[in-house]
């Protein structure tokens, strides 16, 4: 499927700014620096936990799952799901992520 005009405009605008917003030069979120956070965790031998998206019931959202289903949720790190986890494989598409997808999958518990 060809990239839509709006997507191409965004992609082109990002590429014009020295690749700002690309995989090799990402936009930081809340002034977080990935390399700095990575080095911090590696040097202290701790696993990173995102304070904005912690592995608890608040992240799922109020009322989206029945309490009995919520009790059965198991939080896993990517390495426990697949042997060689990767954030990006074969490029990125706007169809790679869907809001609410996890909730629909969890609804099948």
Phi and psi in radians as a Rosetta constraint file:
Dihedral C 1 N 2 CA 2 C 2 CIRCULARHARMONIC -1.185 0.35
Dihedral N 2 CA 2 C 2 N 3 CIRCULARHARMONIC 2.665 0.35
Dihedral C 2 N 3 CA 3 C 3 CIRCULARHARMONIC -1.239 0.35
Dihedral N 3 CA 3 C 3 N 4 CIRCULARHARMONIC 2.371 0.35
Dihedral C 3 N 4 CA 4 C 4 CIRCULARHARMONIC -1.231 0.35
Dihedral N 4 CA 4 C 4 N 5 CIRCULARHARMONIC 2.862 0.35
Dihedral C 4 N 5 CA 5 C 5 CIRCULARHARMONIC -1.023 0.35
Dihedral N 5 CA 5 C 5 N 6 CIRCULARHARMONIC -0.736 0.35
Dihedral C 5 N 6 CA 6 C 6 CIRCULARHARMONIC -1.115 0.35
Dihedral N 6 CA 6 C 6 N 7 CIRCULARHARMONIC -0.803 0.35
Dihedral C 6 N 7 CA 7 C 7 CIRCULARHARMONIC -1.069 0.35
Dihedral N 7 CA 7 C 7 N 8 CIRCULARHARMONIC -0.764 0.35
Dihedral C 7 N 8 CA 8 C 8 CIRCULARHARMONIC -1.091 0.35
Dihedral N 8 CA 8 C 8 N 9 CIRCULARHARMONIC -0.681 0.35
Dihedral C 8 N 9 CA 9 C 9 CIRCULARHARMONIC -1.067 0.35
Dihedral N 9 CA 9 C 9 N 10 CIRCULARHARMONIC -0.746 0.35
Dihedral C 9 N 10 CA 10 C 10 CIRCULARHARMONIC -1.153 0.35
Dihedral N 10 CA 10 C 10 N 11 CIRCULARHARMONIC -0.814 0.35
Dihedral C 10 N 11 CA 11 C 11 CIRCULARHARMONIC -1.041 0.35
Dihedral N 11 CA 11 C 11 N 12 CIRCULARHARMONIC -0.830 0.35
Dihedral C 11 N 12 CA 12 C 12 CIRCULARHARMONIC -1.105 0.35
Dihedral N 12 CA 12 C 12 N 13 CIRCULARHARMONIC -0.705 0.35
Dihedral C 12 N 13 CA 13 C 13 CIRCULARHARMONIC -1.099 0.35
Dihedral N 13 CA 13 C 13 N 14 CIRCULARHARMONIC -0.703 0.35
Dihedral C 13 N 14 CA 14 C 14 CIRCULARHARMONIC -1.166 0.35
Dihedral N 14 CA 14 C 14 N 15 CIRCULARHARMONIC -0.715 0.35
Dihedral C 14 N 15 CA 15 C 15 CIRCULARHARMONIC -1.193 0.35
Dihedral N 15 CA 15 C 15 N 16 CIRCULARHARMONIC -0.479 0.35
Dihedral C 15 N 16 CA 16 C 16 CIRCULARHARMONIC -1.260 0.35
Dihedral N 16 CA 16 C 16 N 17 CIRCULARHARMONIC -0.350 0.35
Dihedral C 16 N 17 CA 17 C 17 CIRCULARHARMONIC -1.725 0.35
Dihedral N 17 CA 17 C 17 N 18 CIRCULARHARMONIC 0.930 0.35
Dihedral C 17 N 18 CA 18 C 18 CIRCULARHARMONIC 0.985 0.35
Dihedral N 18 CA 18 C 18 N 19 CIRCULARHARMONIC 0.595 0.35
Dihedral C 18 N 19 CA 19 C 19 CIRCULARHARMONIC 1.343 0.35
Dihedral N 19 CA 19 C 19 N 20 CIRCULARHARMONIC 0.212 0.35
Dihedral C 19 N 20 CA 20 C 20 CIRCULARHARMONIC -1.068 0.35
Dihedral N 20 CA 20 C 20 N 21 CIRCULARHARMONIC 2.172 0.35
Dihedral C 20 N 21 CA 21 C 21 CIRCULARHARMONIC 1.698 0.35
Dihedral N 21 CA 21 C 21 N 22 CIRCULARHARMONIC 0.193 0.35
Dihedral C 21 N 22 CA 22 C 22 CIRCULARHARMONIC -1.799 0.35
Dihedral N 22 CA 22 C 22 N 23 CIRCULARHARMONIC 3.067 0.35
Dihedral C 22 N 23 CA 23 C 23 CIRCULARHARMONIC -1.032 0.35
Dihedral N 23 CA 23 C 23 N 24 CIRCULARHARMONIC -0.700 0.35
Dihedral C 23 N 24 CA 24 C 24 CIRCULARHARMONIC -1.429 0.35
Dihedral N 24 CA 24 C 24 N 25 CIRCULARHARMONIC -0.282 0.35
Dihedral C 24 N 25 CA 25 C 25 CIRCULARHARMONIC -2.470 0.35
Dihedral N 25 CA 25 C 25 N 26 CIRCULARHARMONIC 1.235 0.35
Dihedral C 25 N 26 CA 26 C 26 CIRCULARHARMONIC -1.242 0.35
Dihedral N 26 CA 26 C 26 N 27 CIRCULARHARMONIC 2.776 0.35
Dihedral C 26 N 27 CA 27 C 27 CIRCULARHARMONIC -1.406 0.35
Dihedral N 27 CA 27 C 27 N 28 CIRCULARHARMONIC 2.268 0.35
Dihedral C 27 N 28 CA 28 C 28 CIRCULARHARMONIC -1.376 0.35
Dihedral N 28 CA 28 C 28 N 29 CIRCULARHARMONIC 2.620 0.35
Dihedral C 28 N 29 CA 29 C 29 CIRCULARHARMONIC -1.899 0.35
Dihedral N 29 CA 29 C 29 N 30 CIRCULARHARMONIC 2.158 0.35
Dihedral C 29 N 30 CA 30 C 30 CIRCULARHARMONIC 0.927 0.35
Dihedral N 30 CA 30 C 30 N 31 CIRCULARHARMONIC 0.690 0.35
Dihedral C 30 N 31 CA 31 C 31 CIRCULARHARMONIC 1.021 0.35
Dihedral N 31 CA 31 C 31 N 32 CIRCULARHARMONIC 0.464 0.35
Dihedral C 31 N 32 CA 32 C 32 CIRCULARHARMONIC -1.380 0.35
Dihedral N 32 CA 32 C 32 N 33 CIRCULARHARMONIC 2.463 0.35
Dihedral C 32 N 33 CA 33 C 33 CIRCULARHARMONIC -2.011 0.35
Dihedral N 33 CA 33 C 33 N 34 CIRCULARHARMONIC 1.926 0.35
Dihedral C 33 N 34 CA 34 C 34 CIRCULARHARMONIC -0.968 0.35
Dihedral N 34 CA 34 C 34 N 35 CIRCULARHARMONIC -0.855 0.35
Dihedral C 34 N 35 CA 35 C 35 CIRCULARHARMONIC -1.073 0.35
Dihedral N 35 CA 35 C 35 N 36 CIRCULARHARMONIC -0.702 0.35
Dihedral C 35 N 36 CA 36 C 36 CIRCULARHARMONIC -1.142 0.35
Dihedral N 36 CA 36 C 36 N 37 CIRCULARHARMONIC -0.776 0.35
Dihedral C 36 N 37 CA 37 C 37 CIRCULARHARMONIC -1.140 0.35
Dihedral N 37 CA 37 C 37 N 38 CIRCULARHARMONIC -0.684 0.35
Dihedral C 37 N 38 CA 38 C 38 CIRCULARHARMONIC -1.083 0.35
Dihedral N 38 CA 38 C 38 N 39 CIRCULARHARMONIC -0.834 0.35
Dihedral C 38 N 39 CA 39 C 39 CIRCULARHARMONIC -1.102 0.35
Dihedral N 39 CA 39 C 39 N 40 CIRCULARHARMONIC -0.677 0.35
Dihedral C 39 N 40 CA 40 C 40 CIRCULARHARMONIC -1.035 0.35
Dihedral N 40 CA 40 C 40 N 41 CIRCULARHARMONIC -0.868 0.35
Dihedral C 40 N 41 CA 41 C 41 CIRCULARHARMONIC -1.152 0.35
Dihedral N 41 CA 41 C 41 N 42 CIRCULARHARMONIC -0.736 0.35
Dihedral C 41 N 42 CA 42 C 42 CIRCULARHARMONIC -1.139 0.35
Dihedral N 42 CA 42 C 42 N 43 CIRCULARHARMONIC -0.748 0.35
Dihedral C 42 N 43 CA 43 C 43 CIRCULARHARMONIC -1.189 0.35
Dihedral N 43 CA 43 C 43 N 44 CIRCULARHARMONIC -0.504 0.35
Dihedral C 43 N 44 CA 44 C 44 CIRCULARHARMONIC -1.762 0.35
Dihedral N 44 CA 44 C 44 N 45 CIRCULARHARMONIC -0.023 0.35
Dihedral C 44 N 45 CA 45 C 45 CIRCULARHARMONIC 0.959 0.35
Dihedral N 45 CA 45 C 45 N 46 CIRCULARHARMONIC 0.814 0.35
Dihedral C 45 N 46 CA 46 C 46 CIRCULARHARMONIC -2.090 0.35
Dihedral N 46 CA 46 C 46 N 47 CIRCULARHARMONIC 2.705 0.35
Dihedral C 46 N 47 CA 47 C 47 CIRCULARHARMONIC -1.619 0.35
Dihedral N 47 CA 47 C 47 N 48 CIRCULARHARMONIC 2.423 0.35
Dihedral C 47 N 48 CA 48 C 48 CIRCULARHARMONIC -1.259 0.35
Dihedral N 48 CA 48 C 48 N 49 CIRCULARHARMONIC 2.344 0.35
Dihedral C 48 N 49 CA 49 C 49 CIRCULARHARMONIC -2.198 0.35
Dihedral N 49 CA 49 C 49 N 50 CIRCULARHARMONIC 2.088 0.35
Dihedral C 49 N 50 CA 50 C 50 CIRCULARHARMONIC -1.296 0.35
Dihedral N 50 CA 50 C 50 N 51 CIRCULARHARMONIC 2.039 0.35
Dihedral C 50 N 51 CA 51 C 51 CIRCULARHARMONIC -1.154 0.35
Dihedral N 51 CA 51 C 51 N 52 CIRCULARHARMONIC -0.401 0.35
Dihedral C 51 N 52 CA 52 C 52 CIRCULARHARMONIC -1.436 0.35
Dihedral N 52 CA 52 C 52 N 53 CIRCULARHARMONIC -0.279 0.35
Dihedral C 52 N 53 CA 53 C 53 CIRCULARHARMONIC -2.514 0.35
Dihedral N 53 CA 53 C 53 N 54 CIRCULARHARMONIC 1.071 0.35
Dihedral C 53 N 54 CA 54 C 54 CIRCULARHARMONIC -1.251 0.35
Dihedral N 54 CA 54 C 54 N 55 CIRCULARHARMONIC 2.716 0.35
Dihedral C 54 N 55 CA 55 C 55 CIRCULARHARMONIC -1.387 0.35
Dihedral N 55 CA 55 C 55 N 56 CIRCULARHARMONIC 1.266 0.35
Dihedral C 55 N 56 CA 56 C 56 CIRCULARHARMONIC -2.549 0.35
Dihedral N 56 CA 56 C 56 N 57 CIRCULARHARMONIC 3.096 0.35
Dihedral C 56 N 57 CA 57 C 57 CIRCULARHARMONIC -1.115 0.35
Dihedral N 57 CA 57 C 57 N 58 CIRCULARHARMONIC -0.442 0.35
Dihedral C 57 N 58 CA 58 C 58 CIRCULARHARMONIC -1.124 0.35
Dihedral N 58 CA 58 C 58 N 59 CIRCULARHARMONIC -0.527 0.35
Dihedral C 58 N 59 CA 59 C 59 CIRCULARHARMONIC -1.189 0.35
Dihedral N 59 CA 59 C 59 N 60 CIRCULARHARMONIC -0.588 0.35
Dihedral C 59 N 60 CA 60 C 60 CIRCULARHARMONIC -1.231 0.35
Dihedral N 60 CA 60 C 60 N 61 CIRCULARHARMONIC -0.688 0.35
Dihedral C 60 N 61 CA 61 C 61 CIRCULARHARMONIC 1.955 0.35
Dihedral N 61 CA 61 C 61 N 62 CIRCULARHARMONIC 2.607 0.35
Dihedral C 61 N 62 CA 62 C 62 CIRCULARHARMONIC -1.236 0.35
Dihedral N 62 CA 62 C 62 N 63 CIRCULARHARMONIC 2.296 0.35
Dihedral C 62 N 63 CA 63 C 63 CIRCULARHARMONIC 1.315 0.35
Dihedral N 63 CA 63 C 63 N 64 CIRCULARHARMONIC 0.073 0.35
Dihedral C 63 N 64 CA 64 C 64 CIRCULARHARMONIC -1.407 0.35
Dihedral N 64 CA 64 C 64 N 65 CIRCULARHARMONIC -0.483 0.35
Dihedral C 64 N 65 CA 65 C 65 CIRCULARHARMONIC -2.208 0.35
Dihedral N 65 CA 65 C 65 N 66 CIRCULARHARMONIC 2.614 0.35
Dihedral C 65 N 66 CA 66 C 66 CIRCULARHARMONIC -1.166 0.35
Dihedral N 66 CA 66 C 66 N 67 CIRCULARHARMONIC 2.590 0.35
Dihedral C 66 N 67 CA 67 C 67 CIRCULARHARMONIC -0.917 0.35
Dihedral N 67 CA 67 C 67 N 68 CIRCULARHARMONIC -0.642 0.35
Dihedral C 67 N 68 CA 68 C 68 CIRCULARHARMONIC -1.158 0.35
Dihedral N 68 CA 68 C 68 N 69 CIRCULARHARMONIC -0.640 0.35
Dihedral C 68 N 69 CA 69 C 69 CIRCULARHARMONIC -1.269 0.35
Dihedral N 69 CA 69 C 69 N 70 CIRCULARHARMONIC -0.684 0.35
Dihedral C 69 N 70 CA 70 C 70 CIRCULARHARMONIC -1.075 0.35
Dihedral N 70 CA 70 C 70 N 71 CIRCULARHARMONIC -0.618 0.35
Dihedral C 70 N 71 CA 71 C 71 CIRCULARHARMONIC -1.150 0.35
Dihedral N 71 CA 71 C 71 N 72 CIRCULARHARMONIC -0.370 0.35
Dihedral C 71 N 72 CA 72 C 72 CIRCULARHARMONIC -1.638 0.35
Dihedral N 72 CA 72 C 72 N 73 CIRCULARHARMONIC -0.061 0.35
Dihedral C 72 N 73 CA 73 C 73 CIRCULARHARMONIC -1.177 0.35
Dihedral N 73 CA 73 C 73 N 74 CIRCULARHARMONIC 2.312 0.35
Dihedral C 73 N 74 CA 74 C 74 CIRCULARHARMONIC -2.077 0.35
Dihedral N 74 CA 74 C 74 N 75 CIRCULARHARMONIC 2.142 0.35
Dihedral C 74 N 75 CA 75 C 75 CIRCULARHARMONIC -1.518 0.35
Dihedral N 75 CA 75 C 75 N 76 CIRCULARHARMONIC 2.192 0.35
Dihedral C 75 N 76 CA 76 C 76 CIRCULARHARMONIC -2.178 0.35
Dihedral N 76 CA 76 C 76 N 77 CIRCULARHARMONIC 2.587 0.35
Dihedral C 76 N 77 CA 77 C 77 CIRCULARHARMONIC -1.464 0.35
Dihedral N 77 CA 77 C 77 N 78 CIRCULARHARMONIC 2.688 0.35
Dihedral C 77 N 78 CA 78 C 78 CIRCULARHARMONIC -0.890 0.35
Dihedral N 78 CA 78 C 78 N 79 CIRCULARHARMONIC -0.662 0.35
Dihedral C 78 N 79 CA 79 C 79 CIRCULARHARMONIC -1.149 0.35
Dihedral N 79 CA 79 C 79 N 80 CIRCULARHARMONIC -0.299 0.35
Dihedral C 79 N 80 CA 80 C 80 CIRCULARHARMONIC -1.519 0.35
Dihedral N 80 CA 80 C 80 N 81 CIRCULARHARMONIC -0.224 0.35
Dihedral C 80 N 81 CA 81 C 81 CIRCULARHARMONIC -1.724 0.35
Dihedral N 81 CA 81 C 81 N 82 CIRCULARHARMONIC -0.761 0.35
Dihedral C 81 N 82 CA 82 C 82 CIRCULARHARMONIC -2.305 0.35
Dihedral N 82 CA 82 C 82 N 83 CIRCULARHARMONIC 2.719 0.35
Dihedral C 82 N 83 CA 83 C 83 CIRCULARHARMONIC -1.282 0.35
Dihedral N 83 CA 83 C 83 N 84 CIRCULARHARMONIC -0.522 0.35
Dihedral C 83 N 84 CA 84 C 84 CIRCULARHARMONIC -2.335 0.35
Dihedral N 84 CA 84 C 84 N 85 CIRCULARHARMONIC 1.328 0.35
Dihedral C 84 N 85 CA 85 C 85 CIRCULARHARMONIC -1.164 0.35
Dihedral N 85 CA 85 C 85 N 86 CIRCULARHARMONIC 2.502 0.35
Dihedral C 85 N 86 CA 86 C 86 CIRCULARHARMONIC -2.460 0.35
Dihedral N 86 CA 86 C 86 N 87 CIRCULARHARMONIC 2.448 0.35
Dihedral C 86 N 87 CA 87 C 87 CIRCULARHARMONIC -1.314 0.35
Dihedral N 87 CA 87 C 87 N 88 CIRCULARHARMONIC -0.700 0.35
Dihedral C 87 N 88 CA 88 C 88 CIRCULARHARMONIC -2.234 0.35
Dihedral N 88 CA 88 C 88 N 89 CIRCULARHARMONIC 2.232 0.35
Dihedral C 88 N 89 CA 89 C 89 CIRCULARHARMONIC -2.328 0.35
Dihedral N 89 CA 89 C 89 N 90 CIRCULARHARMONIC 2.200 0.35
Dihedral C 89 N 90 CA 90 C 90 CIRCULARHARMONIC 1.021 0.35
Dihedral N 90 CA 90 C 90 N 91 CIRCULARHARMONIC 0.692 0.35
Dihedral C 90 N 91 CA 91 C 91 CIRCULARHARMONIC 1.509 0.35
Dihedral N 91 CA 91 C 91 N 92 CIRCULARHARMONIC -3.140 0.35
Dihedral C 91 N 92 CA 92 C 92 CIRCULARHARMONIC -2.162 0.35
Dihedral N 92 CA 92 C 92 N 93 CIRCULARHARMONIC 2.496 0.35
Dihedral C 92 N 93 CA 93 C 93 CIRCULARHARMONIC -2.341 0.35
Dihedral N 93 CA 93 C 93 N 94 CIRCULARHARMONIC 2.676 0.35
Dihedral C 93 N 94 CA 94 C 94 CIRCULARHARMONIC -1.168 0.35
Dihedral N 94 CA 94 C 94 N 95 CIRCULARHARMONIC -0.232 0.35
Dihedral C 94 N 95 CA 95 C 95 CIRCULARHARMONIC -1.570 0.35
Dihedral N 95 CA 95 C 95 N 96 CIRCULARHARMONIC -0.023 0.35
Dihedral C 95 N 96 CA 96 C 96 CIRCULARHARMONIC -1.212 0.35
Dihedral N 96 CA 96 C 96 N 97 CIRCULARHARMONIC -0.505 0.35
Dihedral C 96 N 97 CA 97 C 97 CIRCULARHARMONIC -2.197 0.35
Dihedral N 97 CA 97 C 97 N 98 CIRCULARHARMONIC 2.454 0.35
Dihedral C 97 N 98 CA 98 C 98 CIRCULARHARMONIC -2.310 0.35
Dihedral N 98 CA 98 C 98 N 99 CIRCULARHARMONIC 2.164 0.35
Dihedral C 98 N 99 CA 99 C 99 CIRCULARHARMONIC -1.114 0.35
Dihedral N 99 CA 99 C 99 N 100 CIRCULARHARMONIC 2.275 0.35
Dihedral C 99 N 100 CA 100 C 100 CIRCULARHARMONIC 1.547 0.35
Dihedral N 100 CA 100 C 100 N 101 CIRCULARHARMONIC -0.085 0.35
Dihedral C 100 N 101 CA 101 C 101 CIRCULARHARMONIC -1.058 0.35
Dihedral N 101 CA 101 C 101 N 102 CIRCULARHARMONIC -0.781 0.35
Dihedral C 101 N 102 CA 102 C 102 CIRCULARHARMONIC -1.072 0.35
Dihedral N 102 CA 102 C 102 N 103 CIRCULARHARMONIC -0.693 0.35
Dihedral C 102 N 103 CA 103 C 103 CIRCULARHARMONIC -1.095 0.35
Dihedral N 103 CA 103 C 103 N 104 CIRCULARHARMONIC -0.725 0.35
Dihedral C 103 N 104 CA 104 C 104 CIRCULARHARMONIC -1.125 0.35
Dihedral N 104 CA 104 C 104 N 105 CIRCULARHARMONIC -0.694 0.35
Dihedral C 104 N 105 CA 105 C 105 CIRCULARHARMONIC -1.180 0.35
Dihedral N 105 CA 105 C 105 N 106 CIRCULARHARMONIC -0.731 0.35
Dihedral C 105 N 106 CA 106 C 106 CIRCULARHARMONIC -1.148 0.35
Dihedral N 106 CA 106 C 106 N 107 CIRCULARHARMONIC -0.485 0.35
Dihedral C 106 N 107 CA 107 C 107 CIRCULARHARMONIC -1.133 0.35
Dihedral N 107 CA 107 C 107 N 108 CIRCULARHARMONIC -0.257 0.35
Dihedral C 107 N 108 CA 108 C 108 CIRCULARHARMONIC -1.662 0.35
Dihedral N 108 CA 108 C 108 N 109 CIRCULARHARMONIC 0.212 0.35
